[in-house]
């Protein structure tokens, strides 16, 4: 499932549905101590997890990608958001 979630995320970035430099909040963990990570970093770490063979790490990144693909993560605005009517 990690491969399926990964390719879905990569396609979302390539087709402009997601921006790779967007920061999301995934919560603190041993893989992301601060809890904040860019979508590009998620993709990179998921690719690394695929090649290293550690099941727990693969499961972690699969879940993160699943949440990202299903809009269950909080996106962080890098600057104050302005109302569209201004």
MOPAC internal coordinates of N, CA, C and O (Angstrom, degrees):
PM7 1SCF
backbone

  N    0.0000 0     0.00 0     0.00 0    0    0    0
  C    1.4543 1     0.00 0     0.00 0    1    0    0
  C    1.5269 1   111.70 1     0.00 0    2    1    0
  O    1.2310 1   119.98 1   152.00 1    3    2    1
  N    1.3304 1   117.64 1   -28.00 1    3    2    1
  C    1.4633 1   119.50 1   178.17 1    5    3    2
  C    1.5261 1   110.08 1   -58.15 1    6    5    3
  O    1.2310 1   120.03 1   136.74 1    7    6    5
  N    1.3141 1   117.56 1   -43.26 1    7    6    5
  C    1.4656 1   121.25 1   179.92 1    9    7    6
  C    1.5250 1   111.13 1   -61.30 1   10    9    7
  O    1.2310 1   120.17 1   137.65 1   11   10    9
  N    1.3145 1   117.29 1   -42.35 1   11   10    9
  C    1.4646 1   121.52 1  -179.21 1   13   11   10
  C    1.5306 1   111.04 1   -66.16 1   14   13   11
  O    1.2310 1   120.31 1   135.00 1   15   14   13
  N    1.3182 1   117.02 1   -45.00 1   15   14   13
  C    1.4658 1   120.61 1   178.92 1   17   15   14
  C    1.5282 1   110.58 1   -65.63 1   18   17   15
  O    1.2310 1   120.71 1   141.61 1   19   18   17
  N    1.3259 1   116.24 1   -38.39 1   19   18   17
  C    1.4560 1   121.23 1  -179.81 1   21   19   18
  C    1.5236 1   111.49 1   -63.89 1   22   21   19
  O    1.2310 1   120.10 1   131.83 1   23   22   21
  N    1.3120 1   117.41 1   -48.17 1   23   22   21
  C    1.4644 1   119.80 1  -178.63 1   25   23   22
  C    1.5286 1   110.52 1   -65.60 1   26   25   23
  O    1.2310 1   119.73 1   144.37 1   27   26   25
  N    1.3279 1   118.11 1   -35.63 1   27   26   25
  C    1.4648 1   120.57 1   176.78 1   29   27   26
  C    1.5272 1   110.70 1   -61.82 1   30   29   27
  O    1.2310 1   120.34 1   137.17 1   31   30   29
  N    1.3137 1   116.96 1   -42.83 1   31   30   29
  C    1.4646 1   120.83 1   179.41 1   33   31   30
  C    1.5224 1   111.12 1   -67.03 1   34   33   31
  O    1.2310 1   120.36 1   135.54 1   35   34   33
  N    1.3267 1   116.93 1   -44.46 1   35   34   33
  C    1.4666 1   120.82 1   178.94 1   37   35   34
  C    1.5321 1   110.23 1   -59.28 1   38   37   35
  O    1.2310 1   120.16 1   136.26 1   39   38   37
  N    1.3132 1   117.30 1   -43.74 1   39   38   37
  C    1.4668 1   120.83 1   178.74 1   41   39   38
  C    1.5326 1   111.27 1   -65.46 1   42   41   39
  O    1.2310 1   120.11 1   141.93 1   43   42   41
  N    1.3149 1   117.40 1   -38.07 1   43   42   41
  C    1.4674 1   120.18 1   176.57 1   45   43   42
  C    1.5252 1   111.48 1   -61.87 1   46   45   43
  O    1.2310 1   120.41 1   141.24 1   47   46   45
  N    1.3231 1   116.82 1   -38.76 1   47   46   45
  C    1.4672 1   120.64 1   177.98 1   49   47   46
  C    1.5279 1   110.04 1   -70.42 1   50   49   47
  O    1.2310 1   120.08 1   132.83 1   51   50   49
  N    1.3084 1   117.45 1   -47.17 1   51   50   49
  C    1.4747 1   120.86 1  -177.86 1   53   51   50
  C    1.5195 1   113.27 1   -62.71 1   54   53   51
  O    1.2310 1   120.35 1   148.01 1   55   54   53
  N    1.3193 1   116.93 1   -31.99 1   55   54   53
  C    1.4585 1   120.35 1  -178.59 1   57   55   54
  C    1.5251 1   112.75 1   -93.92 1   58   57   55
  O    1.2310 1   120.54 1  -175.23 1   59   58   57
  N    1.3414 1   116.57 1     4.77 1   59   58   57
  C    1.4552 1   120.67 1   173.78 1   61   59   58
  C    1.5094 1   116.69 1    85.16 1   62   61   59
  O    1.2310 1   119.70 1  -172.00 1   63   62   61
  N    1.3191 1   118.18 1     8.00 1   63   62   61
  C    1.4595 1   120.37 1   177.97 1   65   63   62
  C    1.5295 1   111.31 1   -76.69 1   66   65   63
  O    1.2310 1   120.70 1   154.37 1   67   66   65
  N    1.3160 1   116.27 1   -25.63 1   67   66   65
  C    1.4607 1   123.36 1   175.39 1   69   67   66
  C    1.5160 1   107.86 1  -130.75 1   70   69   67
  O    1.2310 1   120.70 1   -28.92 1   71   70   69
  N    1.3257 1   116.26 1   151.08 1   71   70   69
  C    1.4533 1   121.93 1   174.96 1   73   71   70
  C    1.5270 1   107.04 1  -105.56 1   74   73   71
  O    1.2310 1   120.40 1   -54.78 1   75   74   73
  N    1.3211 1   116.84 1   125.22 1   75   74   73
  C    1.4596 1   121.07 1  -176.75 1   77   75   74
  C    1.5088 1   114.61 1   -59.72 1   78   77   75
  O    1.2310 1   119.83 1   153.59 1   79   78   77
  N    1.3237 1   117.92 1   -26.41 1   79   78   77
  C    1.4660 1   120.36 1  -178.68 1   81   79   78
  C    1.5305 1   112.88 1   -88.12 1   82   81   79
  O    1.2310 1   120.11 1  -179.40 1   83   82   81
  N    1.3240 1   117.39 1     0.60 1   83   82   81
  C    1.4641 1   121.31 1   177.62 1   85   83   82
  C    1.5251 1   109.72 1   -66.37 1   86   85   83
  O    1.2310 1   121.22 1   -44.36 1   87   86   85
  N    1.3161 1   115.27 1   135.64 1   87   86   85
  C    1.4672 1   121.22 1   178.09 1   89   87   86
  C    1.5253 1   108.31 1   -92.70 1   90   89   87
  O    1.2310 1   121.15 1   -45.75 1   91   90   89
  N    1.3271 1   115.40 1   134.25 1   91   90   89
  C    1.4660 1   120.78 1   175.65 1   93   91   90
  C    1.5277 1   108.98 1  -123.11 1   94   93   91
  O    1.2310 1   121.40 1   -24.44 1   95   94   93
  N    1.3098 1   114.93 1   155.56 1   95   94   93
  C    1.4561 1   120.68 1   177.06 1   97   95   94
  C    1.5206 1   108.44 1  -101.84 1   98   97   95
  O    1.2310 1   120.66 1   -62.23 1   99   98   97
  N    1.3413 1   116.35 1   117.77 1   99   98   97
  C    1.4610 1   121.86 1  -178.90 1  101   99   98
  C    1.5219 1   112.50 1  -108.87 1  102  101   99
  O    1.2310 1   120.49 1   176.33 1  103  102  101
  N    1.3206 1   116.67 1    -3.67 1  103  102  101
  C    1.4625 1   121.17 1  -176.64 1  105  103  102
  C    1.5177 1   110.12 1    86.60 1  106  105  103
  O    1.2310 1   120.21 1   -32.54 1  107  106  105
  N    1.3223 1   117.21 1   147.46 1  107  106  105
  C    1.4697 1   120.43 1  -178.66 1  109  107  106
  C    1.5267 1   112.28 1   -65.97 1  110  109  107
  O    1.2310 1   121.36 1   -38.60 1  111  110  109
  N    1.3179 1   115.00 1   141.40 1  111  110  109
  C    1.4684 1   122.02 1   176.71 1  113  111  110
  C    1.5190 1   107.84 1  -156.41 1  114  113  111
  O    1.2310 1   120.67 1    -3.23 1  115  114  113
  N    1.3156 1   116.32 1   176.77 1  115  114  113
  C    1.4653 1   118.37 1   177.83 1  117  115  114
  C    1.5299 1   111.34 1   -69.82 1  118  117  115
  O    1.2310 1   119.97 1   159.87 1  119  118  117
  N    1.3212 1   117.67 1   -20.13 1  119  118  117
  C    1.4653 1   121.93 1   178.79 1  121  119  118
  C    1.5229 1   112.16 1   -87.60 1  122  121  119
  O    1.2310 1   120.49 1   151.17 1  123  122  121
  N    1.3291 1   116.67 1   -28.83 1  123  122  121
  C    1.4714 1   122.57 1   179.30 1  125  123  122
  C    1.5343 1   107.23 1  -138.35 1  126  125  123
  O    1.2310 1   120.08 1   -98.77 1  127  126  125
  N    1.3361 1   117.46 1    81.23 1  127  126  125
  C    1.4675 1   120.59 1  -173.99 1  129  127  126
  C    1.5266 1   115.01 1   -56.12 1  130  129  127
  O    1.2310 1   119.87 1   142.04 1  131  130  129
  N    1.3370 1   117.84 1   -37.96 1  131  130  129
  C    1.4682 1   119.89 1  -178.98 1  133  131  130
  C    1.5220 1   112.57 1   -78.70 1  134  133  131
  O    1.2310 1   120.50 1   158.74 1  135  134  133
  N    1.3345 1   116.66 1   -21.26 1  135  134  133
  C    1.4552 1   120.74 1  -176.96 1  137  135  134
  C    1.5178 1   113.20 1    89.36 1  138  137  135
  O    1.2310 1   119.76 1   167.97 1  139  138  137
  N    1.3332 1   118.07 1   -12.03 1  139  138  137
  C    1.4609 1   123.00 1  -179.35 1  141  139  138
  C    1.5212 1   110.18 1  -107.70 1  142  141  139
  O    1.2310 1   120.62 1   -44.85 1  143  142  141
  N    1.3423 1   116.41 1   135.15 1  143  142  141
  C    1.4570 1   120.72 1  -177.39 1  145  143  142
  C    1.5331 1   108.76 1  -156.54 1  146  145  143
  O    1.2310 1   120.88 1   -31.25 1  147  146  145
  N    1.3307 1   115.92 1   148.75 1  147  146  145
  C    1.4635 1   118.90 1   176.93 1  149  147  146
  C    1.5291 1   109.42 1   -83.63 1  150  149  147
  O    1.2310 1   121.30 1   -19.50 1  151  150  149
  N    1.3085 1   115.12 1   160.50 1  151  150  149
  C    1.4610 1   120.14 1   178.22 1  153  151  150
  C    1.5220 1   110.10 1   -63.96 1  154  153  151
  O    1.2310 1   119.95 1   142.36 1  155  154  153
  N    1.3379 1   117.71 1   -37.64 1  155  154  153
  C    1.4714 1   120.98 1   176.89 1  157  155  154
  C    1.5262 1   111.20 1   -59.59 1  158  157  155
  O    1.2310 1   120.68 1   137.82 1  159  158  157
  N    1.3397 1   116.30 1   -42.18 1  159  158  157
  C    1.4610 1   120.12 1   178.85 1  161  159  158
  C    1.5297 1   111.24 1   -65.72 1  162  161  159
  O    1.2310 1   120.39 1   141.32 1  163  162  161
  N    1.3070 1   116.85 1   -38.68 1  163  162  161
  C    1.4693 1   120.39 1   177.57 1  165  163  162
  C    1.5213 1   109.46 1   -59.89 1  166  165  163
  O    1.2310 1   120.40 1   132.65 1  167  166  165
  N    1.3309 1   116.83 1   -47.35 1  167  166  165
  C    1.4583 1   121.05 1   179.69 1  169  167  166
  C    1.5255 1   110.65 1   -60.30 1  170  169  167
  O    1.2310 1   120.45 1   133.52 1  171  170  169
  N    1.3247 1   116.75 1   -46.48 1  171  170  169
  C    1.4661 1   121.15 1  -179.47 1  173  171  170
  C    1.5246 1   112.22 1   -61.03 1  174  173  171
  O    1.2310 1   120.67 1   134.59 1  175  174  173
  N    1.3204 1   116.32 1   -45.41 1  175  174  173
  C    1.4700 1   119.92 1  -178.98 1  177  175  174
  C    1.5263 1   111.71 1   -69.82 1  178  177  175
  O    1.2310 1   120.07 1   148.12 1  179  178  177
  N    1.3252 1   117.47 1   -31.88 1  179  178  177
  C    1.4637 1   120.36 1   176.84 1  181  179  178
  C    1.5287 1   110.44 1   -67.52 1  182  181  179
  O    1.2310 1   120.61 1   140.05 1  183  182  181
  N    1.3288 1   116.44 1   -39.95 1  183  182  181
  C    1.4710 1   120.14 1   176.79 1  185  183  182
  C    1.5231 1   109.99 1   -62.11 1  186  185  183
  O    1.2310 1   120.19 1   136.43 1  187  186  185
  N    1.3275 1   117.25 1   -43.57 1  187  186  185
  C    1.4651 1   121.41 1   177.83 1  189  187  186
  C    1.5284 1   110.27 1   -61.69 1  190  189  187
  O    1.2310 1   120.28 1   136.96 1  191  190  189
  N    1.3254 1   117.08 1   -43.04 1  191  190  189
  C    1.4681 1   121.04 1   179.83 1  193  191  190
  C    1.5284 1   111.54 1   -62.02 1  194  193  191
  O    1.2310 1   120.36 1   144.80 1  195  194  193
  N    1.3250 1   116.91 1   -35.20 1  195  194  193
  C    1.4720 1   120.03 1   177.72 1  197  195  194
  C    1.5196 1   111.92 1   -61.35 1  198  197  195
  O    1.2310 1   121.03 1   143.14 1  199  198  197
  N    1.3325 1   115.64 1   -36.86 1  199  198  197
  C    1.4634 1   119.06 1  -175.70 1  201  199  198
  C    1.5244 1   113.90 1   -86.27 1  202  201  199
  O    1.2310 1   119.82 1   158.85 1  203  202  201
  N    1.3451 1   117.94 1   -21.15 1  203  202  201
  C    1.4673 1   117.67 1  -175.70 1  205  203  202
  C    1.5252 1   113.55 1   -86.01 1  206  205  203
  O    1.2310 1   119.65 1   159.96 1  207  206  205
  N    1.3240 1   118.27 1   -20.04 1  207  206  205
  C    1.4596 1   121.07 1   174.22 1  209  207  206
  C    1.5140 1   116.74 1    80.80 1  210  209  207
  O    1.2310 1   119.34 1  -171.90 1  211  210  209
  N    1.3573 1   118.87 1     8.10 1  211  210  209
  C    1.4573 1   120.55 1   178.76 1  213  211  210
  C    1.5255 1   109.57 1   -83.96 1  214  213  211
  O    1.2310 1   120.69 1   -67.87 1  215  214  213
  N    1.3075 1   116.29 1   112.13 1  215  214  213
  C    1.4597 1   122.52 1  -172.86 1  217  215  214
  C    1.5260 1   113.00 1   -58.03 1  218  217  215
  O    1.2310 1   119.54 1   135.72 1  219  218  217
  N    1.3237 1   118.49 1   -44.28 1  219  218  217
  C    1.4646 1   121.33 1  -178.18 1  221  219  218
  C    1.5284 1   111.05 1   -63.18 1  222  221  219
  O    1.2310 1   120.51 1   139.26 1  223  222  221
  N    1.3133 1   116.62 1   -40.74 1  223  222  221
  C    1.4654 1   120.39 1   178.87 1  225  223  222
  C    1.5276 1   110.83 1   -68.18 1  226  225  223
  O    1.2310 1   120.36 1   139.54 1  227  226  225
  N    1.3125 1   116.92 1   -40.46 1  227  226  225
  C    1.4600 1   120.74 1   177.57 1  229  227  226
  C    1.5241 1   110.90 1   -62.40 1  230  229  227
  O    1.2310 1   120.85 1   137.79 1  231  230  229
  N    1.3145 1   115.98 1   -42.21 1  231  230  229
  C    1.4708 1   121.20 1   178.88 1  233  231  230
  C    1.5210 1   110.68 1   -63.38 1  234  233  231
  O    1.2310 1   120.18 1   138.80 1  235  234  233
  N    1.3289 1   117.27 1   -41.20 1  235  234  233
  C    1.4592 1   121.74 1   179.26 1  237  235  234
  C    1.5350 1   110.29 1   -59.35 1  238  237  235
  O    1.2310 1   120.33 1   128.63 1  239  238  237
  N    1.3285 1   116.98 1   -51.37 1  239  238  237
  C    1.4646 1   120.50 1  -177.19 1  241  239  238
  C    1.5299 1   111.54 1   -69.61 1  242  241  239
  O    1.2310 1   120.03 1   147.97 1  243  242  241
  N    1.3153 1   117.54 1   -32.03 1  243  242  241
  C    1.4646 1   120.22 1   175.29 1  245  243  242
  C    1.5179 1   109.99 1   -61.43 1  246  245  243
  O    1.2310 1   120.08 1   135.52 1  247  246  245
  N    1.3278 1   117.45 1   -44.48 1  247  246  245
  C    1.4575 1   121.29 1   179.27 1  249  247  246
  C    1.5281 1   111.65 1   -65.03 1  250  249  247
  O    1.2310 1   120.10 1   138.19 1  251  250  249
  N    1.3321 1   117.42 1   -41.81 1  251  250  249
  C    1.4623 1   121.00 1   178.91 1  253  251  250
  C    1.5288 1   109.87 1   -61.15 1  254  253  251
  O    1.2310 1   120.49 1   133.53 1  255  254  253
  N    1.3337 1   116.67 1   -46.47 1  255  254  253
  C    1.4642 1   120.77 1   179.61 1  257  255  254
  C    1.5299 1   111.11 1   -64.00 1  258  257  255
  O    1.2310 1   120.18 1   141.20 1  259  258  257
  N    1.3201 1   117.26 1   -38.80 1  259  258  257
  C    1.4620 1   121.37 1   177.89 1  261  259  258
  C    1.5270 1   110.11 1   -61.74 1  262  261  259
  O    1.2310 1   120.50 1   133.53 1  263  262  261
  N    1.3211 1   116.65 1   -46.47 1  263  262  261
  C    1.4655 1   120.63 1   179.20 1  265  263  262
  C    1.5246 1   110.64 1   -63.75 1  266  265  263
  O    1.2310 1   120.48 1   140.29 1  267  266  265
  N    1.3302 1   116.68 1   -39.71 1  267  266  265
  C    1.4603 1   120.90 1   178.80 1  269  267  266
  C    1.5295 1   110.67 1   -63.70 1  270  269  267
  O    1.2310 1   120.62 1   133.36 1  271  270  269
  N    1.3167 1   116.42 1   -46.64 1  271  270  269
  C    1.4668 1   121.11 1  -178.69 1  273  271  270
  C    1.5254 1   113.08 1   -67.40 1  274  273  271
  O    1.2310 1   120.29 1   157.82 1  275  274  273
  N    1.3272 1   117.04 1   -22.18 1  275  274  273
  C    1.4627 1   121.15 1  -178.68 1  277  275  274
  C    1.5331 1   112.80 1  -109.76 1  278  277  275
  O    1.2310 1   120.82 1  -158.94 1  279  278  277
  N    1.3418 1   116.03 1    21.06 1  279  278  277
  C    1.4804 1   122.44 1   175.50 1  281  279  278
  C    1.5221 1   113.85 1    55.64 1  282  281  279
  O    1.2310 1   120.38 1  -138.41 1  283  282  281
  N    1.3217 1   116.89 1    41.59 1  283  282  281
  C    1.4606 1   120.41 1   179.20 1  285  283  282
  C    1.5288 1   112.54 1  -106.59 1  286  285  283
  O    1.2310 1   120.40 1  -173.27 1  287  286  285
  N    1.3603 1   116.85 1     6.73 1  287  286  285
  C    1.4595 1   120.84 1   177.57 1  289  287  286
  C    1.5223 1   109.42 1  -109.22 1  290  289  287
  O    1.2310 1   121.02 1   -26.90 1  291  290  289
  N    1.3387 1   115.65 1   153.10 1  291  290  289
  C    1.4560 1   120.64 1   177.59 1  293  291  290
  C    1.5196 1   109.32 1   -86.42 1  294  293  291
  O    1.2310 1   120.75 1   -53.03 1  295  294  293
  N    1.3296 1   116.17 1   126.97 1  295  294  293
  C    1.4507 1   121.89 1   175.83 1  297  295  294
  C    1.5165 1   108.04 1   -88.36 1  298  297  295
  O    1.2310 1   120.44 1   -38.01 1  299  298  297
  N    1.3212 1   116.76 1   141.99 1  299  298  297
  C    1.4566 1   122.03 1  -176.55 1  301  299  298
  C    1.5236 1   108.94 1  -107.20 1  302  301  299
  O    1.2310 1   120.50 1   -53.90 1  303  302  301
  N    1.3360 1   116.65 1   126.10 1  303  302  301
  C    1.4619 1   120.91 1   176.15 1  305  303  302
  C    1.5279 1   108.67 1   -77.70 1  306  305  303
  O    1.2310 1   119.76 1   -53.52 1  307  306  305
  N    1.3473 1   118.06 1   126.48 1  307  306  305
  C    1.4614 1   120.01 1  -179.75 1  309  307  306
  C    1.5210 1   112.81 1   -73.01 1  310  309  307
  O    1.2310 1   119.90 1   162.59 1  311  310  309
  N    1.3259 1   117.79 1   -17.41 1  311  310  309
  C    1.4600 1   122.18 1   176.83 1  313  311  310
  C    1.5239 1   107.23 1  -141.94 1  314  313  311
  O    1.2310 1   120.44 1   -16.41 1  315  314  313
  N    1.3250 1   116.77 1   163.59 1  315  314  313
  C    1.4703 1   117.91 1  -178.15 1  317  315  314
  C    1.5265 1   111.97 1   -55.40 1  318  317  315
  O    1.2310 1   120.89 1   -43.79 1  319  318  317
  N    1.3040 1   115.91 1   136.21 1  319  318  317
  C    1.4645 1   121.56 1   178.81 1  321  319  318
  C    1.5308 1   108.77 1   -78.81 1  322  321  319
  O    1.2310 1   121.11 1   -42.30 1  323  322  321
  N    1.3087 1   115.48 1   137.70 1  323  322  321
  C    1.4603 1   120.09 1   179.80 1  325  323  322
  C    1.5161 1   108.76 1  -110.26 1  326  325  323
  O    1.2310 1   120.35 1   -39.34 1  327  326  325
  N    1.3294 1   116.94 1   140.66 1  327  326  325
  C    1.4612 1   119.34 1   176.68 1  329  327  326
  C    1.5321 1   110.06 1   -60.48 1  330  329  327
  O    1.2310 1   120.15 1   -32.86 1  331  330  329
  N    1.2986 1   117.32 1   147.14 1  331  330  329
  C    1.4629 1   121.93 1  -176.23 1  333  331  330
  C    1.5216 1   112.43 1   -72.16 1  334  333  331
  O    1.2310 1   119.19 1   163.15 1  335  334  333
  N    1.3308 1   119.16 1   -16.85 1  335  334  333
  C    1.4548 1   120.67 1  -177.50 1  337  335  334
  C    1.5209 1   113.14 1   -82.92 1  338  337  335
  O    1.2310 1   118.92 1   178.08 1  339  338  337
  N    1.3258 1   119.67 1    -1.92 1  339  338  337
  C    1.4730 1   121.82 1  -179.76 1  341  339  338
  C    1.5040 1   111.44 1   -83.06 1  342  341  339
  O    1.2310 1   120.10 1   180.00 1  343  342  341

